[in-house]
Amino acid sequence: MIDLHTHTIFSDGELIPSELVRRAEVLGYTAIGITDHADYTNIEHILACVSKVKYLEDVLDIRVLVGVELTHVPPQKIGPLAALARRLGAEIVVVHGETPVEPVRPGTNRAALEARVDILAHPGFITLEEAELARENNVCLEITSRYGHNITNGHVVRMAKLAGAKMVVDTDSHAPRDLINSERAIEIAVGAGLAREEATAIVKQHAIIKRG
């Protein structure tokens, strides 16, 4: 299992990074991204603190990627903040997409895609044009197991397939109960409309890990 969208106590998660990583390892994760909610007010603090979790790679059989999820950032500020995140050492940059269950500003999806972030998280009712931009800019569209955000998974899959955009399955974990295993990730992707063979390929050959 590879999951590149999770949260710790450095935003609104329940676990410290070490506990999150260990729980993920027990479930068979081979890689995990810690991507706490960030904007201009806390990005330096998050990356400075969470980056220390890399010490676990010396003793645990799991790859840990340190990043951020840019959240409720005005669209015109997303590009500069994503660039700042990279300069501060973020290995993965996620943007909180225009989910139908939160008042994310219109234009966020497009701004994230134009900024060439790694993952557009739970992008809601993403348009075909935006999905095509995701393909062109090599941005992965997220199929999520997160309650509420996952109600548009089927639409995201349809748009991604029409556009030929890459997809990833992530949990958006905030608590221990949110972590899943590979089989559950495949079930979620199948439930979103993918054939089992397609779902298995997406889960087992995570696009970002493969390209990284």
Backbone bond lengths (Angstrom), bond angles and torsions (degrees), N, CA, C in turn:
res aa  C-N    CA-C-N  psi(-1)  N-CA   C-N-CA  omega(-1)  CA-C   N-CA-C  phi
1 M - - - 1.453 - - 1.525 109.39 -
2 I 1.320 115.84 131.70 1.460 122.63 174.98 1.522 106.78 -122.12
3 D 1.305 116.29 124.86 1.465 121.74 -174.56 1.518 107.78 -136.60
4 L 1.316 117.04 112.63 1.459 120.07 -173.48 1.521 113.31 -111.19
5 H 1.332 116.57 28.79 1.468 120.22 176.87 1.522 108.01 -145.61
6 T 1.344 116.49 94.13 1.461 121.85 179.47 1.522 109.45 -142.00
7 H 1.346 114.76 165.47 1.464 120.62 -176.05 1.523 111.19 -133.04
8 T 1.327 115.54 151.57 1.464 122.78 179.46 1.528 109.44 -126.66
9 I 1.334 115.98 -171.11 1.462 120.12 178.50 1.527 112.52 -65.90
10 F 1.341 116.75 -8.89 1.456 118.29 177.62 1.526 112.13 -77.24
11 S 1.345 116.91 -4.11 1.472 120.55 164.07 1.524 106.35 -136.04
12 D 1.333 117.72 -109.34 1.465 119.19 -176.39 1.522 113.68 -115.73
13 G 1.334 116.57 22.34 1.456 120.58 176.14 1.518 111.63 -85.24
14 E 1.338 116.43 170.99 1.467 122.05 -176.27 1.525 113.85 -98.69
15 L 1.329 117.73 -16.50 1.459 120.82 -171.08 1.521 112.26 -113.58
16 I 1.324 116.45 149.40 1.449 119.58 168.08 1.532 107.35 -72.19
17 P 1.332 118.37 158.46 1.469 119.95 -176.47 1.524 114.40 -54.76
18 S 1.310 117.92 -41.71 1.473 119.68 -177.32 1.521 111.82 -62.15
19 E 1.316 117.11 -40.46 1.463 119.59 179.94 1.523 110.86 -70.00
20 L 1.325 116.61 -40.68 1.463 119.67 177.83 1.524 110.89 -58.69
21 V 1.316 116.41 -46.73 1.464 120.74 -178.02 1.526 110.67 -64.79
22 R 1.309 117.67 -43.00 1.473 119.96 -179.56 1.522 110.97 -64.68
23 R 1.328 117.52 -42.70 1.464 119.88 178.78 1.528 110.25 -62.91
24 A 1.308 116.74 -37.60 1.463 120.37 178.20 1.526 110.85 -66.20
25 E 1.323 116.55 -41.46 1.463 120.25 179.45 1.528 110.63 -60.83
26 V 1.323 117.11 -41.38 1.457 121.06 -179.63 1.524 110.97 -61.82
27 L 1.337 117.10 -32.31 1.465 121.47 179.55 1.527 113.11 -82.11
28 G 1.324 116.37 0.73 1.451 119.49 177.33 1.508 115.44 95.80
29 Y 1.317 117.37 11.77 1.464 119.61 177.03 1.522 110.03 -63.30
30 T 1.333 115.22 140.38 1.464 119.85 172.35 1.524 110.90 -104.16
31 A 1.329 116.71 -17.50 1.466 121.01 176.46 1.515 109.06 -155.14
32 I 1.330 115.28 146.28 1.458 120.97 178.23 1.525 108.75 -142.04
33 G 1.316 115.79 139.53 1.452 121.19 174.19 1.516 108.90 -106.40
34 I 1.308 116.79 131.14 1.458 121.63 174.46 1.521 107.06 -101.48
35 T 1.317 115.67 113.48 1.460 121.18 -169.64 1.534 109.96 -131.62
36 D 1.314 115.78 71.06 1.454 119.22 -177.65 1.529 112.14 -67.57
37 H 1.330 114.75 153.38 1.464 121.50 -178.89 1.524 110.19 -61.14
38 A 1.325 115.17 129.70 1.461 119.21 -176.24 1.522 111.72 -140.24
39 D 1.332 114.30 149.96 1.462 121.84 166.50 1.528 106.34 -142.45
40 Y 1.312 118.05 -162.97 1.461 119.59 -177.31 1.523 112.65 -67.20
41 T 1.326 117.83 -18.75 1.464 120.13 -175.22 1.517 114.22 -80.52
42 N 1.333 118.73 -21.57 1.469 119.73 -171.97 1.512 115.08 -136.96
43 I 1.313 118.35 3.18 1.461 119.88 -171.40 1.530 112.67 -63.60
44 E 1.326 116.71 -39.81 1.467 118.80 179.11 1.524 110.87 -64.04
45 H 1.323 116.59 -42.87 1.468 121.06 -179.02 1.527 111.07 -62.68
46 I 1.330 116.80 -46.98 1.459 120.47 -179.02 1.517 111.52 -59.10
47 L 1.311 116.69 -51.12 1.459 119.50 -175.45 1.528 111.96 -68.78
48 A 1.322 117.62 -35.06 1.462 119.98 178.48 1.522 110.95 -65.58
49 C 1.341 116.32 -39.37 1.463 120.11 -178.16 1.526 112.39 -78.82
50 V 1.312 116.42 -51.30 1.468 119.63 -173.43 1.524 111.91 -68.83
51 S 1.316 117.75 -27.61 1.469 119.46 -179.50 1.526 111.93 -60.26
52 K 1.325 117.43 -22.66 1.458 120.31 -179.78 1.526 112.64 -68.22
53 V 1.347 116.44 -15.92 1.469 119.68 -179.47 1.525 111.50 -68.19
54 K 1.311 117.63 -12.81 1.465 120.33 179.15 1.530 111.84 -59.29
55 Y 1.323 117.53 -19.29 1.475 119.87 178.86 1.518 111.78 -58.15
56 L 1.329 117.17 -24.62 1.456 120.91 -178.00 1.526 112.49 -68.86
57 E 1.311 116.84 -24.61 1.465 119.01 -178.64 1.528 111.77 -63.69
58 D 1.330 116.89 -20.31 1.463 119.98 179.00 1.530 112.27 -74.15
59 V 1.339 116.21 -22.10 1.463 119.00 -172.33 1.525 114.55 -126.27
60 L 1.322 117.78 -15.48 1.456 120.98 178.41 1.522 110.12 -111.60
61 D 1.308 115.94 152.65 1.468 121.40 -178.36 1.523 109.89 -90.66
62 I 1.330 115.93 63.91 1.457 121.34 -178.36 1.526 108.83 -156.59
63 R 1.303 115.30 141.67 1.465 120.43 175.76 1.530 108.91 -90.18
64 V 1.321 117.03 133.37 1.462 122.05 -179.36 1.520 109.26 -116.32
65 L 1.339 116.23 121.16 1.451 121.14 176.77 1.525 108.92 -107.14
66 V 1.298 115.95 131.85 1.459 121.87 -177.88 1.520 109.39 -100.09
67 G 1.330 115.80 128.32 1.448 118.26 -179.16 1.507 112.15 -154.77
68 V 1.323 115.61 -157.84 1.457 122.99 179.88 1.519 109.18 -146.17
69 E 1.327 114.81 156.23 1.455 121.05 167.23 1.521 107.02 -114.04
70 L 1.317 116.76 107.71 1.460 121.19 178.45 1.522 107.73 -69.22
71 T 1.322 116.27 121.07 1.458 121.27 -165.65 1.524 111.77 -128.33
72 H 1.327 116.10 124.52 1.463 122.56 179.50 1.536 111.64 55.12
73 V 1.319 115.53 32.26 1.461 121.03 174.23 1.527 107.55 -84.87
74 P 1.337 119.60 131.73 1.466 120.20 177.84 1.523 110.76 -53.44
75 P 1.331 117.95 138.58 1.463 120.72 -174.61 1.524 115.03 -50.00
76 Q 1.324 117.49 -40.15 1.461 119.86 -177.14 1.527 112.98 -70.39
77 K 1.332 116.54 -11.21 1.463 120.61 179.65 1.528 112.88 -102.02
78 I 1.318 117.33 -6.96 1.462 120.66 -174.92 1.526 112.15 -66.50
79 G 1.317 117.54 -46.39 1.461 120.39 -178.99 1.522 112.67 -57.92
80 P 1.332 118.44 -52.47 1.470 119.33 178.49 1.524 113.45 -61.97
81 L 1.342 117.39 -36.27 1.465 119.14 -179.69 1.521 111.50 -71.84
82 A 1.325 117.01 -36.50 1.465 119.88 175.87 1.526 110.26 -62.44
83 A 1.326 116.35 -40.81 1.463 120.01 178.14 1.530 110.84 -64.73
84 L 1.327 116.80 -39.78 1.465 120.62 177.33 1.524 110.41 -63.41
85 A 1.321 116.72 -41.53 1.463 119.93 178.49 1.522 111.10 -57.86
86 R 1.308 116.74 -42.88 1.468 120.44 178.55 1.529 110.10 -61.88
87 R 1.334 116.21 -44.81 1.464 119.82 -178.56 1.528 111.39 -63.91
88 L 1.325 116.37 -30.32 1.457 120.81 179.46 1.527 113.01 -82.25
89 G 1.323 116.53 -1.15 1.460 120.37 174.55 1.512 116.46 104.62
90 A 1.319 118.24 8.04 1.463 119.91 178.50 1.530 109.85 -62.03
91 E 1.320 115.54 128.99 1.463 121.02 178.11 1.522 111.25 -87.28
92 I 1.310 116.66 -19.35 1.453 121.38 179.15 1.528 108.46 -146.58
93 V 1.326 115.58 134.85 1.463 120.97 178.56 1.526 108.33 -120.68
94 V 1.323 114.42 120.63 1.455 123.11 178.44 1.529 107.58 -112.40
95 V 1.315 116.98 146.44 1.465 120.35 172.39 1.521 109.05 -119.08
96 H 1.310 115.56 134.06 1.462 123.75 177.12 1.527 107.73 -69.35
97 G 1.327 115.79 106.03 1.461 120.41 -174.45 1.513 114.15 -73.30
98 E 1.319 114.28 -178.82 1.462 122.05 -176.46 1.530 110.87 -80.39
99 T 1.314 114.63 66.50 1.456 121.03 178.29 1.525 110.68 -65.04
100 P 1.337 117.64 147.02 1.467 119.92 179.55 1.524 113.94 -74.94
101 V 1.327 118.59 -4.18 1.463 119.97 -177.22 1.527 113.17 -108.22
102 E 1.328 117.79 6.61 1.462 121.25 175.29 1.522 109.02 -141.50
103 P 1.338 117.55 150.56 1.473 120.79 -175.91 1.526 113.88 -82.29
104 V 1.322 116.26 55.37 1.456 120.52 177.46 1.531 108.73 -69.39
105 R 1.327 116.67 138.94 1.458 121.07 -175.69 1.536 112.08 -61.69
106 P 1.323 117.58 135.51 1.468 120.64 172.79 1.531 109.71 -56.91
107 G 1.310 114.89 140.84 1.464 120.25 -177.57 1.515 113.25 98.45
108 T 1.336 116.47 -8.61 1.461 120.08 -179.81 1.526 111.63 -64.03
109 N 1.333 117.24 -44.73 1.466 119.75 -179.57 1.528 110.75 -56.63
110 R 1.326 116.05 -50.20 1.473 119.76 -177.27 1.530 110.85 -63.78
111 A 1.315 117.22 -42.33 1.463 120.00 -179.46 1.525 111.08 -61.40
112 A 1.327 117.00 -39.94 1.465 120.69 178.43 1.522 111.11 -65.16
113 L 1.313 115.61 -41.67 1.463 119.85 -179.70 1.521 111.18 -67.21
114 E 1.307 116.62 -40.03 1.469 120.55 178.18 1.521 111.16 -66.96
115 A 1.335 116.53 -29.78 1.464 120.98 178.63 1.526 112.43 -78.86
116 R 1.322 117.02 -6.49 1.459 122.62 178.44 1.533 112.11 58.18
117 V 1.337 115.23 46.33 1.468 119.07 175.25 1.521 108.40 -71.23
118 D 1.309 116.57 175.85 1.463 119.69 -177.18 1.525 112.53 -80.30
119 I 1.330 116.00 -45.38 1.465 120.66 -176.27 1.523 109.56 -135.98
120 L 1.336 115.90 132.84 1.457 121.65 168.21 1.522 105.37 -97.02
121 A 1.332 115.77 108.10 1.464 121.09 -173.95 1.523 110.89 -77.48
122 H 1.340 114.68 142.41 1.469 122.70 176.79 1.542 112.01 25.49
123 P 1.347 116.54 71.81 1.472 120.39 -171.74 1.519 115.73 -80.18
124 G 1.334 117.06 15.00 1.460 120.27 171.74 1.514 113.31 58.73
125 F 1.325 115.18 -134.47 1.460 120.35 -177.98 1.525 109.99 -88.91
126 I 1.319 115.53 59.38 1.456 122.03 179.36 1.522 109.47 -58.26
127 T 1.322 116.73 142.78 1.461 120.65 -179.65 1.526 110.19 -85.17
128 L 1.315 115.50 162.72 1.464 120.27 176.57 1.524 109.93 -62.35
129 E 1.313 117.37 -40.81 1.471 120.25 178.56 1.528 111.13 -59.79
130 E 1.330 116.15 -40.85 1.466 119.60 178.19 1.522 111.00 -68.20
131 A 1.312 117.50 -38.76 1.461 120.43 177.65 1.526 110.78 -63.71
132 E 1.314 116.59 -36.46 1.469 120.16 176.59 1.524 110.54 -66.29
133 L 1.329 116.74 -36.74 1.464 120.64 176.44 1.523 110.33 -66.27
134 A 1.333 116.78 -36.22 1.466 120.51 175.49 1.520 110.56 -60.06
135 R 1.332 116.30 -43.49 1.471 120.12 177.86 1.526 110.54 -62.02
136 E 1.321 116.37 -47.40 1.467 120.97 -177.02 1.525 112.18 -62.78
137 N 1.328 116.62 -36.25 1.463 120.56 -176.19 1.526 113.55 -100.73
138 N 1.340 116.14 9.09 1.466 121.74 174.22 1.525 112.23 60.27
139 V 1.324 115.74 40.96 1.459 121.85 176.74 1.534 108.23 -101.60
140 C 1.306 116.55 131.73 1.467 120.80 -179.74 1.525 110.67 -83.78
141 L 1.317 116.16 137.26 1.460 122.10 175.73 1.523 108.52 -96.57
142 E 1.308 115.10 134.58 1.460 119.94 -171.48 1.526 113.58 -92.57
143 I 1.326 114.80 131.06 1.458 123.22 164.14 1.531 104.50 -96.60
144 T 1.310 117.80 121.74 1.452 120.36 -170.55 1.526 112.98 -113.78
145 S 1.314 115.32 146.24 1.458 120.09 173.19 1.528 111.54 -90.99
146 R 1.318 117.14 -1.83 1.462 122.07 -174.92 1.524 111.57 -70.71
147 Y 1.337 115.52 125.88 1.453 121.23 -179.37 1.524 110.39 -56.99
148 G 1.328 116.29 138.37 1.460 121.52 -178.54 1.511 110.95 90.50
149 H 1.325 116.52 -62.15 1.463 119.95 178.54 1.527 111.53 -62.14
150 N 1.338 116.36 -28.23 1.465 119.74 -173.38 1.531 114.10 -77.33
151 I 1.325 117.87 -2.82 1.468 118.34 -177.98 1.524 112.88 -67.98
152 T 1.331 116.81 -17.60 1.474 119.59 178.80 1.522 112.45 -105.91
153 N 1.336 118.19 12.41 1.467 119.95 179.64 1.524 112.61 -54.60
154 G 1.333 116.78 -42.15 1.464 119.74 -178.47 1.517 111.63 -61.10
155 H 1.319 116.78 -42.66 1.463 120.76 178.59 1.528 110.67 -64.83
156 V 1.331 116.80 -43.32 1.465 120.55 179.71 1.522 110.25 -59.22
157 V 1.328 116.79 -44.20 1.464 120.19 179.35 1.524 110.78 -62.72
158 R 1.321 117.30 -43.22 1.475 119.47 179.74 1.521 111.54 -60.17
159 M 1.328 116.44 -46.28 1.462 119.54 -179.30 1.532 111.30 -66.49
160 A 1.317 116.51 -40.93 1.461 120.19 -179.78 1.522 111.45 -63.93
161 K 1.323 117.13 -41.20 1.463 119.99 -179.86 1.528 111.00 -68.32
162 L 1.323 116.96 -41.09 1.464 119.51 178.24 1.525 111.54 -62.18
163 A 1.336 115.49 -36.86 1.461 120.09 -176.90 1.520 113.48 -88.60
164 G 1.312 116.87 -15.42 1.459 120.15 -174.86 1.517 112.49 75.57
165 A 1.336 116.72 27.26 1.469 121.16 -179.80 1.525 110.65 -83.26
166 K 1.320 115.94 153.26 1.455 121.29 177.88 1.516 110.25 -76.20
167 M 1.331 115.27 146.79 1.458 121.71 177.74 1.520 110.44 -125.42
168 V 1.344 114.70 152.06 1.456 121.07 173.75 1.529 107.54 -134.91
169 V 1.322 115.97 154.82 1.463 121.47 174.07 1.520 107.43 -108.66
170 D 1.326 116.59 121.57 1.459 122.30 178.93 1.525 108.94 -131.17
171 T 1.347 116.14 165.55 1.458 119.69 -176.69 1.515 114.73 -100.90
172 D 1.344 117.71 -25.04 1.470 119.65 -171.87 1.528 108.64 56.14
173 S 1.327 116.22 41.33 1.465 121.23 -174.98 1.521 112.41 -64.28
174 H 1.338 114.62 135.34 1.454 122.14 173.67 1.533 110.84 -120.13
175 A 1.322 117.24 -13.76 1.463 122.28 -175.48 1.525 109.22 -147.58
176 P 1.338 117.80 162.95 1.472 120.35 -179.25 1.525 113.47 -53.89
177 R 1.324 116.71 -38.20 1.471 120.43 -177.59 1.528 112.76 -67.11
178 D 1.311 118.08 -14.37 1.470 120.98 -178.16 1.523 113.15 -81.85
179 L 1.314 117.59 -21.20 1.465 120.91 -179.68 1.528 110.05 -68.94
180 I 1.315 116.68 144.43 1.459 121.89 -177.43 1.526 109.76 -133.29
181 N 1.327 116.01 169.61 1.461 119.35 174.22 1.529 110.10 -101.14
182 S 1.311 116.33 177.41 1.465 120.85 -175.76 1.521 112.45 -61.85
183 E 1.318 117.03 -39.39 1.461 119.86 -178.44 1.525 110.73 -63.62
184 R 1.320 116.19 -40.21 1.459 119.37 177.80 1.521 110.41 -66.47
185 A 1.310 117.97 -38.07 1.466 121.47 177.66 1.527 110.57 -61.71
186 I 1.317 116.25 -40.74 1.467 120.53 178.14 1.520 110.10 -64.75
187 E 1.323 117.14 -42.13 1.469 120.77 178.40 1.523 111.22 -60.24
188 I 1.320 117.05 -40.20 1.465 121.23 179.59 1.523 110.30 -64.44
189 A 1.318 116.97 -42.04 1.457 120.55 178.96 1.523 111.51 -67.12
190 V 1.327 116.84 -39.68 1.468 120.56 176.43 1.526 109.82 -63.85
191 G 1.316 116.31 -42.12 1.456 120.38 178.51 1.510 113.11 -62.60
192 A 1.330 116.50 -24.00 1.461 121.30 178.43 1.530 112.44 -84.30
193 G 1.342 116.44 -3.73 1.457 118.73 174.91 1.508 116.51 115.70
194 L 1.314 117.47 4.12 1.456 120.21 178.34 1.525 110.88 -88.47
195 A 1.314 116.44 147.87 1.458 120.17 170.81 1.521 108.03 -66.04
196 R 1.328 116.36 153.18 1.462 118.78 -176.94 1.526 111.74 -58.24
197 E 1.324 117.13 -36.93 1.460 119.91 179.64 1.533 110.10 -64.84
198 E 1.334 116.53 -41.08 1.466 120.17 177.91 1.522 110.66 -64.96
199 A 1.317 116.46 -44.76 1.461 121.37 -179.01 1.522 111.18 -61.62
200 T 1.336 115.65 -43.57 1.459 119.88 -179.71 1.520 110.99 -62.80
201 A 1.320 117.08 -41.44 1.465 120.96 179.39 1.521 111.30 -62.67
202 I 1.333 116.96 -41.39 1.464 120.63 -179.65 1.521 111.07 -65.38
203 V 1.316 116.72 -42.85 1.464 120.70 -178.06 1.523 111.48 -72.25
204 K 1.320 116.95 -42.50 1.462 120.63 -175.03 1.526 113.29 -80.60
205 Q 1.348 116.34 -25.14 1.464 119.98 -177.82 1.520 108.73 -121.78
206 H 1.309 116.32 64.22 1.456 122.75 -175.59 1.524 109.79 -53.06
207 A 1.324 116.27 126.01 1.461 121.68 -171.71 1.531 112.98 -59.41
208 I 1.309 117.61 -39.93 1.459 119.61 -176.06 1.518 111.17 -73.50
209 I 1.324 117.52 -43.24 1.452 120.52 177.06 1.528 109.69 -61.59
210 K 1.310 116.21 -40.36 1.471 121.09 -178.15 1.518 111.02 -64.15
211 R 1.339 116.19 -42.59 1.464 119.15 -177.57 1.514 111.82 -79.66
212 G 1.380 116.20 -23.17 1.461 120.16 -179.50 1.507 111.44 -79.77
